[in-house]
Amino acid sequence: MAAAMMMAGVGTAHAEARPSGSCKGFDFTPFYHKESLKWTGVTRVTRHDAPLYATESGGKAKVQLAFNQQGEVLAENEERLKLKTFPYQGQPAHTGWVNRADLLCYNLPVKGESGLEMKFFIRTDTQARDAKQADPTVAIFRDPKRRECVGGPGHCREGASRFHMYFVFDQQGDSVLLADRYRLEEGDALLGWADKNDGFIWNNAFSLRPREDLKAPDGGVGTICSYRSLRDAVVKTPSACSPIQGGVNWFKSPVRIPVLDIVDGKGKHVAPEEVSGSDSGRRFYQVAMARPGLVARAVGDGKVAISGGLIPQAAPTLGGLKSKQNVDIFFVLDATASMQGVIDAVRGAPGQRGVIQQIIEELQQVQGFQKTQFRFGFRVYRDPYADGLPGGLGDGVGEGFPLSSQCELGEAERVAEYDRFKEAILGVKVTEEDAEDDYEENIYGGLEQALSRDMSACSDHLKLLFVIGDNGYKPRLRRFDENGQFVALDKYKTPVDVERLNALMRGAEQVGEKANSVIPFFIQTPRRPEGVKHPNAYNVAYNRFEEQAKAILAASLPVGSLVSQHFLRMGEGAMVGRITDQVSKLSSSELIDEIIVDVRGGAALTSVIERLQRERVDIPGLYWHILKKGACGELGKQCQSRVYDTTLTGYIEANDKIVEELWISSSGLASWIRILSGFEGYFELPEPQLRRALISAMILGLQQEIRRPPIDVSGETPAEYAQRRGGLPVRWHSPLLSYNVNALSAKKVSRADDGSLMVLGDDGKVMTDRHGKPIQAAPVCELRRLALWAVKSKEMLEIVERDTVRPQYQASGYNSRRCPDATPNGHALQRIAGEVQAVPLGPTPDYRFGHAFGGRRGYWVPQEYLP
């Protein structure tokens, strides 16, 4: 496509394109050690039901692998890879051979001819939608021939219907393999295969926005026009103008208007540095546009302007869903003598793995759970007779380990927190000195402490509460007084009101309302009346546990929930497996990611959840209720209704109301700053030294950052080398990097008939570039201005890197009297006098250059700041 050529500003020679991410073309040679393959990457299955063979050349499949299933590579041959797959979707690990073409080996997007990663915008058109037609969603498939949808028959994953950028990880025919992450890590999943014709390929880094200081005639924020057709853009048809609002709100949005091509008034491609050959030199950007239907402000004639400030509403961050990948697991445990086996089942014992070890050492290593962040806590309860034990809080509420108030923990912090938890729970001792022979314990007190204090930190996390005991709660004792009368005595200094417990469990006062993220499970150990002094009293106490637990659940679960899913009876022998199984059902980071990707694609949250509920009947309804509750406030109408963005191509005229910007990653911006640092201090050097110093700063600086084969000065410009080989986005007609190196060195020169200085070769003839054009020499006045420009560009990029401030400076253009022999590149150089100042982008720190796409942080940098 023309845009691919246009954005790089170069031809196809020396392209560092990688059009496929498939393992078919992956070279494992560098990863051999002593003749053994030691590749540490992860492969992903890209075709559902891909066969795994027992032998490297056999034709009989051992098993069929699922789309997105991951594995590690053990060996290779020309056609197949030997894999050890990870357990996935109920399938255990397998070892065998898989066709290379069915696997993805690269964890970064494919690269187009521009040298930059390939992106894909979904194309939909709500104009075509009516009551007789299907919703205009873009279908997503789990094989490149697009035969079977992701999710499988009857459970098809929601199609995409909104303006969202995906990364392309493979291409086969007319299909592209998409993900919404720039770098696929072990916990990340592919979205699926889409038809290329259902979207726009964007393999450059250029976008537009209206200027932030545009003013309308009425004094409000100004607008620019976009048009559906080029003809309307050329004649400026008033009725066809779709206004796009300028202003500083664009700095609050990660979204811009992607540029697909630059054309003249007849639709002919125009290189960015060229002037159009028609229509008085006018040029037009062909862009991908979204019409989300959100109103910024009326601009007359029934029109409204689309605003960048509305993009967060159109593309929510979904923090309410992402936070549920943080899972807090809390235990409320009876710590009397009969519970020794239960406590060992939770914490582990010599020679015996407990629930905690199963979760940390096994579950978190399984595909689909690597991004889940677990935290653990506990509180034990007994009766007041044990209040003298260390760490007790009184009234039989014993020692515990509350959840930390620090919600985001680094790896070292998580390990330290886990170690503190293990030390605390290992110190729990069971007791049996109840002189009252009273079988009930203060389970209500333990629950009240856990819900109101111990678990309250980081309330947006998903919280799994396991209450484990055998007997229930009784607030009063019946005893004979000194007169031989049977009286009732308060058992606790502060009895717990069950209605308060119900409200704490709900997170709300209103019955039927569930406002918090607590998913409770009551687990009762088997009845053991043997050897007790008072079997009847024991049985009454035992029955109370079930009665009270089910009453609390009935009063605190949302309407329609099944109490039976939250009340379990089992012995310690089955407990490790059952609790770990419950945790695994409710803590899959991959499941949350799947919901997020579908919602970003435009799907209604409720319809995504309804589909998953049909697939995952083993997951309690409360889990889905909590997900909806946590995200619907942010999603608004999209909680219940799909979002349809009208995504189409349009045309915007190039003029001074437009700001051209490049998307540059954080590392890319840092690279440019380091490269430009090499130009410091060269202004006063004599001409020969200045020429050598500038070439050295530019060429060596690029080569040190890119670490690729040296630049071929006869075959490519520094701009081509930086972008095609190094993946560093380069501005159109870069003042610094558009120079031919021979124009800078200019060892021999002569004046042409038109008076310009031309570079001569060793043979005394005028040198030409690879296109056959004569090379004009850069005079020393231009070189000094070039060095100064590089340093000022570095200062501007350093300000951009600070994120919430922008450069402010005074610039002047080319002065023919000061540098009459300047090249066309020299004419384009600005002269910046004085210091570059930093001024705020907006009234609050929410206005910024930096944003995140697909887990990769970067900056929208105006072209004028780049070298």
Buried (B, 14 or more C-beta within 10 A) or exposed (E): BBBBBBBBBBBEEBBBBBBBBBBBEBEBEEBEEEEEBEBEBBBBBBBBBBBBBEEBEEEEBBBEBBBBBBBBBBEBEEEBBBBEBBBBEEBEEBBBBBBBBBBBBBBBBBBBBBBBBBBBBBBBEBEEBEEEEEEBBBBBBBBBEBEBBBBBEEEBBBBBBBBBBBBBBBBBEBBBBBBBBBEBEBBBBBBBBBBBEBBBBBBBBBBBBBBBEBEBEEEBBBBBBBBBEBEBBBEEBEEBBBBBBBBBBBBBBBBBBBBBBBBBBEBEBBEBEEEBEBEEEBBBBBBBBBBBBBEBEEBEEEBBBBBBBBBBBBBBEBEBBBBBBBBBBBBBBBBBEBBBBBBBBBBBEEEEBBBBBBBBEBBBEBBBBBBBBBBBBBBBBBBBBBBEBEEBBEBBBBBBBBBBEEBEBEEEEBEEBBEEBBEBBEEBEBBEEBEEEBBBBBBBBBBBBBBEBBBBBBBBBBBBBBBBBBBBBBBEEEEEEEEEEEEEEEBBEEBBEBEBBBBBBBBBEEEEBBBBBBBBBBBBBEBEEEEBEEEEBBBBBBEBBBEBBBBBBEBBBBEEBEBEBBBBBBEBEEBBEBBBEBBBBBBBBBBBBBBBBBBBBBBBBBBBBEBBEEEBEEBBBBBBBBBBBBBBEBBEEBBEBBBBBBBBBBBBBBEEBBBBBBBBBBEBBBBBBEBBBBBEEBEEBEEEEBBBBBBEBBBBBBBEBBEBEEBEBEEBBBBBBBBBBBBBBBBBBBBBBBBBBBBBBBEBBEEEEEEBBBBBEEEEEBBBBEEEEEBBBBBBBBBBBBBBBBBBBBBBBBBBBEBBBBBEBEEEEBEEEEBEBBBEBBEBBBBBEEEBEBEEBBEEEEBBBBBEBBEBEBBBBBBBBBB
